[in-house]
């Protein structure tokens, strides 16, 4: 994963509503109508959020009739998590931190 891809994901996840969408989608695929109801946003606002999340690759969509269904792109999400873990200063497994402390 490139730094540019990570930056796009970070920008996408910097919005509270988009973070809420990601949290909802971690529980499985959701219809746009369900997301609208829970977020209490307008349809154009939801469409904007879904475009941002789709453009960075975190969310995938599929159409079924007039409805759109959204799900997490698990491969992209795992790549992002791995990237973040690789730049971490702490060894979470051994519960040690290599950061200097005061």
DSSP file (Angstrom, degrees, kcal/mol; ACC not computed):
  #  RESIDUE AA STRUCTURE BP1 BP2  ACC     N-H-->O    O-->H-N    N-H-->O    O-->H-N    TCO  KAPPA ALPHA  PHI   PSI    X-CA   Y-CA   Z-CA
    1    1 A X              0   0    0      0, 0.0     2,-0.1     0, 0.0    75,-0.0   0.000 360.0 360.0 360.0 134.1    0.0    0.0    0.0
    2    2 A X     >  -     0   0    0      1,-0.1     4,-2.2     4,-0.0     5,-0.2  -0.430 360.0-116.0 -85.4 160.8    1.4    3.4   -0.9
    3    3 A X  H  > S+     0   0    0      1,-0.2     4,-2.5     2,-0.2     5,-0.1   0.854 117.8  56.9 -61.2 -34.3    1.5    6.4    1.3
    4    4 A X  H  > S+     0   0    0      2,-0.2     4,-2.1     1,-0.2    -1,-0.2   0.915 107.0  47.7 -64.0 -42.9   -0.9    8.1   -1.2
    5    5 A X  H  > S+     0   0    0      2,-0.2     4,-2.1     1,-0.2    -2,-0.2   0.911 112.1  49.7 -63.6 -42.2   -3.4    5.3   -0.7
    6    6 A X  H  X S+     0   0    0     -4,-2.2     4,-2.8     1,-0.2    -2,-0.2   0.905 108.8  52.7 -63.7 -41.4   -3.1    5.6    3.1
    7    7 A X  H  X S+     0   0    0     -4,-2.5     4,-2.4     2,-0.2    -1,-0.2   0.901 108.4  50.4 -61.5 -41.3   -3.5    9.3    2.9
    8    8 A X  H  X S+     0   0    0     -4,-2.1     4,-2.4     2,-0.2    -1,-0.2   0.907 112.0  47.4 -63.4 -41.2   -6.8    8.9    1.0
    9    9 A X  H  X S+     0   0    0     -4,-2.1     4,-2.4     2,-0.2    -2,-0.2   0.921 111.3  50.8 -65.2 -44.0   -8.1    6.4    3.5
   10   10 A X  H  < S+     0   0    0     -4,-2.8     4,-0.4     1,-0.2    -2,-0.2   0.904 111.5  48.3 -61.2 -41.4   -7.1    8.7    6.4
   11   11 A X  H >< S+     0   0    0     -4,-2.4     3,-1.1     1,-0.2    -1,-0.2   0.921 111.6  50.1 -63.3 -43.3   -8.9   11.6    4.8
   12   12 A X  H >< S+     0   0    0     -4,-2.4     3,-0.8     1,-0.3    -2,-0.2   0.885 112.9  46.2 -62.3 -38.4  -12.0    9.4    4.2
   13   13 A X  T 3< S+     0   0    0     -4,-2.4    -1,-0.3     1,-0.2    -2,-0.2   0.418  89.9  85.6 -86.9   3.0  -12.0    8.3    7.8
   14   14 A X  T <  S+     0   0    0     -3,-1.1     2,-0.5    -4,-0.4    -1,-0.2   0.496  74.0  85.3 -81.8  -1.3  -11.5   11.8    9.2
   15   15 A X  S <> S-     0   0    0     -3,-0.8     4,-2.3    -4,-0.2     5,-0.2  -0.864  75.4-140.3-103.3 133.0  -15.3   12.4    9.0
   16   16 A X  H  > S+     0   0    0     -2,-0.5     4,-2.2     1,-0.2     5,-0.2   0.892 102.5  50.0 -58.9 -43.2  -17.4   11.3   11.9
   17   17 A X  H  > S+     0   0    0      1,-0.2     4,-2.3     2,-0.2    -1,-0.2   0.895 110.1  50.3 -65.0 -38.7  -20.3   10.1    9.7
   18   18 A X  H  > S+     0   0    0      2,-0.2     4,-2.5     1,-0.2    -1,-0.2   0.881 109.2  51.6 -68.2 -35.6  -17.9    8.1    7.5
   19   19 A X  H  X S+     0   0    0     -4,-2.3     4,-2.5     2,-0.2    -2,-0.2   0.908 109.5  50.4 -63.2 -40.4  -16.4    6.4   10.6
   20   20 A X  H  X S+     0   0    0     -4,-2.2     4,-2.4     2,-0.2    -2,-0.2   0.896 109.2  51.5 -63.7 -39.6  -20.0    5.6   11.7
   21   21 A X  H  X S+     0   0    0     -4,-2.3     4,-2.5     2,-0.2    -2,-0.2   0.941 109.6  49.3 -61.5 -47.1  -20.6    4.0    8.3
   22   22 A X  H  X S+     0   0    0     -4,-2.5     4,-1.4     1,-0.2    -2,-0.2   0.925 110.5  51.0 -57.8 -45.6  -17.5    1.9    8.6
   23   23 A X  H  < S+     0   0    0     -4,-2.5     4,-0.4     1,-0.2     3,-0.4   0.914 111.5  47.5 -59.0 -43.6  -18.5    0.8   12.0
   24   24 A X  H >< S+     0   0    0     -4,-2.4     3,-1.2     1,-0.2    -1,-0.2   0.891 110.4  52.1 -64.9 -39.3  -22.0   -0.2   10.7
   25   25 A X  H >< S+     0   0    0     -4,-2.5     3,-1.8     1,-0.3    47,-0.5   0.705  93.3  71.7 -74.1 -18.7  -20.5   -2.1    7.8
   26   26 A X  T 3< S+     0   0    0     -4,-1.4    -1,-0.3    -3,-0.4    -2,-0.2   0.697  94.3  57.6 -67.4 -15.8  -18.2   -4.1   10.0
   27   27 A X  T <  S-     0   0    0     -3,-1.2    -1,-0.3     1,-0.4     2,-0.2   0.383 126.9 -78.3 -92.9   3.0  -21.3   -5.9   11.1
   28   28 A X  S <  S-     0   0    0     -3,-1.8    -1,-0.4     2,-0.0    42,-0.1  -0.564  71.1 -28.1 126.2 171.5  -22.1   -6.9    7.5
   29   29 A X        -     0   0    0     -2,-0.2     2,-0.4    -3,-0.1    42,-0.2  -0.241  58.7-163.9 -58.3 140.9  -23.5   -5.6    4.2
   30   30 A X  E     -A   70   0A   0     40,-2.4    40,-3.2     4,-0.0     2,-0.2  -0.976  18.9-122.3-132.0 144.3  -26.1   -2.8    4.6
   31   31 A X  E >>  -A   69   0A   0     -2,-0.4     4,-1.8    38,-0.2     3,-0.7  -0.559  28.9-119.5 -75.3 145.8  -28.6   -1.3    2.3
   32   32 A X  H 3> S+     0   0    0     36,-2.7     4,-2.6     1,-0.2     5,-0.2   0.851 115.0  60.5 -54.2 -34.9  -28.2    2.5    1.7
   33   33 A X  H 3> S+     0   0    0     35,-0.3     4,-2.0     1,-0.2    -1,-0.2   0.873 103.4  49.7 -63.1 -36.8  -31.7    2.9    3.2
   34   34 A X  H <> S+     0   0    0     -3,-0.7     4,-2.2     2,-0.2    -1,-0.2   0.902 111.2  48.7 -67.6 -41.0  -30.5    1.4    6.5
   35   35 A X  H  X S+     0   0    0     -4,-1.8     4,-2.6     2,-0.2     5,-0.3   0.913 110.0  52.4 -64.4 -42.2  -27.5    3.7    6.6
   36   36 A X  H  X>S+     0   0    0     -4,-2.6     4,-2.0     1,-0.2     5,-0.7   0.923 110.1  48.6 -57.8 -45.6  -29.8    6.7    5.8
   37   37 A X  H  <5S+     0   0    0     -4,-2.0    -1,-0.2     1,-0.2    -2,-0.2   0.912 115.4  42.3 -63.2 -44.8  -32.1    5.8    8.7
   38   38 A X  H  <5S+     0   0    0     -4,-2.2    -1,-0.2     1,-0.2    -2,-0.2   0.870 120.1  41.5 -73.2 -36.6  -29.3    5.3   11.2
   39   39 A X  H  <5S-     0   0    0     -4,-2.6    -2,-0.2    -5,-0.2    -1,-0.2   0.746  92.6-143.2 -82.8 -24.0  -27.3    8.4   10.2
   40   40 A X  T  <5 +     0   0    0     -4,-2.0     2,-0.3    -5,-0.3    -3,-0.1   0.948  53.5 132.1  55.4  52.1  -30.2   10.7    9.8
   41   41 A X      < -     0   0    0     -5,-0.7    -1,-0.2    -6,-0.1    -2,-0.1  -0.779  62.2 -92.1-120.6 168.8  -28.6   12.4    6.8
   42   42 A X     >  -     0   0    0     -2,-0.3     4,-2.4     1,-0.1     5,-0.2  -0.381  35.7-111.1 -77.2 161.7  -30.1   13.3    3.4
   43   43 A X  H  > S+     0   0    0      1,-0.2     4,-2.6     2,-0.2     5,-0.2   0.906 118.4  51.7 -62.0 -42.6  -29.7   10.9    0.5
   44   44 A X  H  > S+     0   0    0      2,-0.2     4,-2.0     1,-0.2    -1,-0.2   0.885 109.7  50.6 -61.8 -35.5  -27.3   13.2   -1.4
   45   45 A X  H  > S+     0   0    0      2,-0.2     4,-2.3     1,-0.2    -2,-0.2   0.920 111.0  47.8 -66.2 -43.7  -25.1   13.5    1.8
   46   46 A X  H  X S+     0   0    0     -4,-2.4     4,-2.8     1,-0.2     5,-0.2   0.920 109.6  53.7 -62.3 -42.5  -25.0    9.7    2.1
   47   47 A X  H  X S+     0   0    0     -4,-2.6     4,-2.1     1,-0.2    -1,-0.2   0.900 108.4  50.0 -58.9 -41.1  -24.1    9.4   -1.6
   48   48 A X  H  X S+     0   0    0     -4,-2.0     4,-2.3     2,-0.2    -1,-0.2   0.945 111.5  47.7 -61.7 -48.3  -21.2   11.8   -1.1
   49   49 A X  H  X S+     0   0    0     -4,-2.3     4,-2.4     1,-0.2    -2,-0.2   0.904 112.5  49.2 -60.3 -41.8  -19.9    9.8    1.9
   50   50 A X  H  X S+     0   0    0     -4,-2.8     4,-2.3     1,-0.2    -1,-0.2   0.850 108.8  53.2 -69.6 -32.9  -20.2    6.5    0.0
   51   51 A X  H  X S+     0   0    0     -4,-2.1     4,-3.1    -5,-0.2    -1,-0.2   0.930 110.0  47.8 -64.9 -44.8  -18.4    8.0   -3.0
   52   52 A X  H  X S+     0   0    0     -4,-2.3     4,-1.4     1,-0.2    -2,-0.2   0.934 114.7  45.6 -61.2 -46.2  -15.5    9.1   -0.7
   53   53 A X  H  <>S+     0   0    0     -4,-2.4     6,-1.4     1,-0.2     5,-1.3   0.848 116.3  46.4 -67.5 -33.5  -15.3    5.7    1.0
   54   54 A X  H ><5S+     0   0    0     -4,-2.3     3,-1.1     4,-0.2    -2,-0.2   0.887 106.8  57.2 -73.2 -40.4  -15.6    3.9   -2.4
   55   55 A X  H 3<5S+     0   0    0     -4,-3.1    -2,-0.2     1,-0.3    -1,-0.2   0.825 108.1  46.9 -62.7 -31.8  -12.9    6.1   -4.1
   56   56 A X  T 3<5S-     0   0    0     -4,-1.4    -1,-0.3    -5,-0.2    -2,-0.2   0.534 116.5-116.8 -87.8  -5.1  -10.3    5.2   -1.5
   57   57 A X  T < 5S+     0   0    0     -3,-1.1    19,-0.3    -4,-0.3    -3,-0.2   0.448  83.9 113.8  91.3   0.3  -11.3    1.5   -1.8
   58   58 A X  S   <S+     0   0    0     -5,-1.3    15,-3.3    18,-0.1     2,-0.4   0.813  75.4  43.3 -74.4 -29.0  -12.6    0.9    1.7
   59   59 A X  E     -B   72   0A   0     -6,-1.4     2,-0.3    13,-0.3    13,-0.2  -0.938  64.9-161.7-124.6 139.7  -16.2    0.3    0.7
   60   60 A X  E     -B   71   0A   0     11,-3.0    11,-2.2    -2,-0.4     2,-0.3  -0.840  10.9-159.2-112.8 154.4  -17.7   -1.7   -2.2
   61   61 A X  E     -B   70   0A   0     -2,-0.3     2,-0.3     9,-0.2     9,-0.2  -0.939   9.6-172.3-133.2 156.9  -21.2   -1.4   -3.5
   62   62 A X  E     -B   69   0A   0      7,-2.1     7,-3.1    -2,-0.3     2,-0.4  -0.990  20.0-130.5-144.1 147.3  -23.6   -3.4   -5.5
   63   63 A X  E     +B   68   0A   0     -2,-0.3     2,-0.3     5,-0.2     5,-0.2  -0.788  19.7 178.5 -99.3 140.7  -27.0   -2.6   -7.0
   64   64 A X  E >   -B   67   0A   0      3,-2.8     3,-1.6    -2,-0.4     2,-0.3  -0.829  69.1 -52.4-138.8  98.6  -30.1   -4.7   -6.6
   65   65 A X  T 3  S-     0   0    0     -2,-0.3    -1,-0.0     1,-0.3     0, 0.0  -0.569 120.9 -20.5  69.0-129.1  -33.0   -3.1   -8.3
   66   66 A X  T 3  S+     0   0    0     -2,-0.3     2,-0.3    -3,-0.1    -1,-0.3   0.492 122.7  88.0 -90.3  -2.4  -33.3    0.5   -7.1
   67   67 A X  E <   - B   0  64A   0     -3,-1.6    -3,-2.8   -35,-0.0     2,-0.4  -0.707  63.3-146.7-101.1 147.9  -31.2   -0.2   -3.9
   68   68 A X  E     - B   0  63A   0     -2,-0.3   -36,-2.7    -5,-0.2     2,-0.4  -0.918  11.4-157.3-108.0 138.5  -27.5    0.0   -3.4
   69   69 A X  E     -AB  31  62A   0     -7,-3.1    -7,-2.1    -2,-0.4     2,-0.3  -0.941   8.3-158.0-117.4 138.8  -25.9   -2.3   -0.9
   70   70 A X  E     +AB  30  61A   0    -40,-3.2   -40,-2.4    -2,-0.4     2,-0.3  -0.885  13.8 170.1-121.9 146.4  -22.5   -1.5    0.7
   71   71 A X  E     - B   0  60A   0    -11,-2.2   -11,-3.0    -2,-0.3     2,-0.2  -0.977  38.4 -94.1-148.5 160.0  -19.9   -3.6    2.3
   72   72 A X  E     - B   0  59A   0    -47,-0.5     2,-1.3    -2,-0.3   -13,-0.3  -0.521  30.0-129.5 -72.3 138.7  -16.3   -3.3    3.6
   73   73 A X     >  -     0   0    0    -15,-3.3     4,-2.5    -2,-0.2     5,-0.2  -0.785  27.2-168.5 -85.6  94.8  -13.5   -4.2    1.2
   74   74 A X  H  > S+     0   0    0     -2,-1.3     4,-2.5     1,-0.2     5,-0.2   0.839  79.6  54.8 -60.7 -36.3  -11.8   -6.5    3.7
   75   75 A X  H  > S+     0   0    0      2,-0.2     4,-2.2     1,-0.2    -1,-0.2   0.937 111.9  43.1 -63.6 -45.6   -8.6   -6.8    1.7
   76   76 A X  H  > S+     0   0    0    -19,-0.3     4,-2.4     2,-0.2    -2,-0.2   0.905 113.9  51.7 -66.2 -41.3   -8.1   -3.1    1.5
   77   77 A X  H  X S+     0   0    0     -4,-2.5     4,-2.6     1,-0.2    -2,-0.2   0.904 110.2  48.7 -62.9 -41.1   -9.0   -2.6    5.1
   78   78 A X  H  X S+     0   0    0     -4,-2.5     4,-2.8    -5,-0.2    -1,-0.2   0.910 109.7  52.0 -65.4 -41.8   -6.5   -5.3    6.1
   79   79 A X  H  X S+     0   0    0     -4,-2.2     4,-2.3     2,-0.2    -2,-0.2   0.918 111.0  48.4 -58.2 -43.4   -3.8   -3.6    4.0
   80   80 A X  H  X S+     0   0    0     -4,-2.4     4,-2.5     2,-0.2    -2,-0.2   0.934 112.1  47.8 -63.2 -47.2   -4.5   -0.3    5.7
   81   81 A X  H  X S+     0   0    0     -4,-2.6     4,-2.8     1,-0.2    -2,-0.2   0.907 111.7  50.5 -61.5 -41.8   -4.3   -1.9    9.2
   82   82 A X  H  X S+     0   0    0     -4,-2.8     4,-2.2     2,-0.2    -1,-0.2   0.906 109.6  51.0 -62.2 -41.5   -1.1   -3.7    8.3
   83   83 A X  H  X S+     0   0    0     -4,-2.3     4,-1.1     2,-0.2    -2,-0.2   0.941 112.3  46.0 -60.7 -48.0    0.4   -0.4    7.0
   84   84 A X  H >< S+     0   0    0     -4,-2.5     3,-0.6     1,-0.2     4,-0.4   0.916 112.2  51.1 -63.0 -43.5   -0.5    1.4   10.3
   85   85 A X  H >< S+     0   0    0     -4,-2.8     3,-1.0     1,-0.2    -1,-0.2   0.875 105.6  56.8 -61.2 -36.7    0.8   -1.5   12.4
   86   86 A X  H 3< S+     0   0    0     -4,-2.2    -1,-0.2     1,-0.2    -2,-0.2   0.772 109.0  45.2 -68.1 -25.1    4.1   -1.4   10.5
   87   87 A X  T << S+     0   0    0     -4,-1.1    -1,-0.2    -3,-0.6    -2,-0.2   0.394  87.5 117.4 -98.4   4.1    4.7    2.3   11.4
   88   88 A X    <   -     0   0    0     -3,-1.0    -3,-0.0    -4,-0.4    -4,-0.0  -0.406  58.6-148.3 -69.4 145.4    3.7    1.8   15.0
   89   89 A X  S    S+     0   0    0     -2,-0.1     9,-1.8     2,-0.0     2,-0.4   0.508  74.3  78.4 -90.5  -4.7    6.4    2.5   17.6
   90   90 A X  E    S-C   97   0B   0      7,-0.2     2,-1.1     8,-0.1     7,-0.2  -0.815  72.3-138.9-110.6 145.6    5.1    0.0   20.0
   91   91 A X  E  >> -C   96   0B   0      5,-2.8     5,-2.0    -2,-0.4     4,-0.9  -0.796  25.0-178.2 -96.4  90.4    5.4   -3.8   20.0
   92   92 A X  T  45S+     0   0    0     -2,-1.1    -1,-0.2     1,-0.2     5,-0.1   0.802  75.8  57.5 -64.9 -29.8    1.9   -4.6   21.1
   93   93 A X  T  45S+     0   0    0      1,-0.2    -1,-0.2    -3,-0.1    -2,-0.1   0.941 116.6  33.1 -67.1 -46.3    2.5   -8.3   21.2
   94   94 A X  T  45S-     0   0    0      2,-0.1    -1,-0.2    -3,-0.1    -2,-0.2   0.470 107.3-127.1 -87.9  -1.9    5.3   -8.1   23.7
   95   95 A X  T  <5 +     0   0    0     -4,-0.9     2,-0.3     1,-0.2    -3,-0.2   0.874  65.8 131.7  56.9  40.0    3.6   -5.0   25.4
   96   96 A X  E   < -C   91   0B   0     -5,-2.0    -5,-2.8     2,-0.0     2,-0.4  -0.902  45.5-150.9-119.6 151.2    6.8   -3.0   25.0
   97   97 A X  E     -C   90   0B   0     -2,-0.3    -7,-0.2    -7,-0.2    -8,-0.0  -0.982  10.0-164.0-124.5 132.9    7.2    0.4   23.7
   98   98 A X        +     0   0    0     -9,-1.8     2,-0.2    -2,-0.4    -8,-0.1   0.389  56.9 114.6 -93.6   3.6   10.4    1.7   21.9
   99   99 A X  S    S-     0   0    0    -10,-0.1     2,-0.2     1,-0.1    -2,-0.1  -0.473  74.7-109.8 -74.6 144.0    9.3    5.3   22.3
  100  100 A X        -     0   0    0     -2,-0.2     2,-0.5     2,-0.1    -1,-0.1  -0.496  31.2-147.6 -69.3 141.1   11.4    7.6   24.5
  101  101 A X              0   0    0     -2,-0.2    -1,-0.0     1,-0.1     0, 0.0  -0.963 360.0 360.0-117.9 130.3    9.7    8.5   27.7
  102  102 A X              0   0    0     -2,-0.5    -2,-0.1     0, 0.0    -1,-0.1   0.438 360.0 360.0  -0.3 360.0   10.3   11.9   29.4
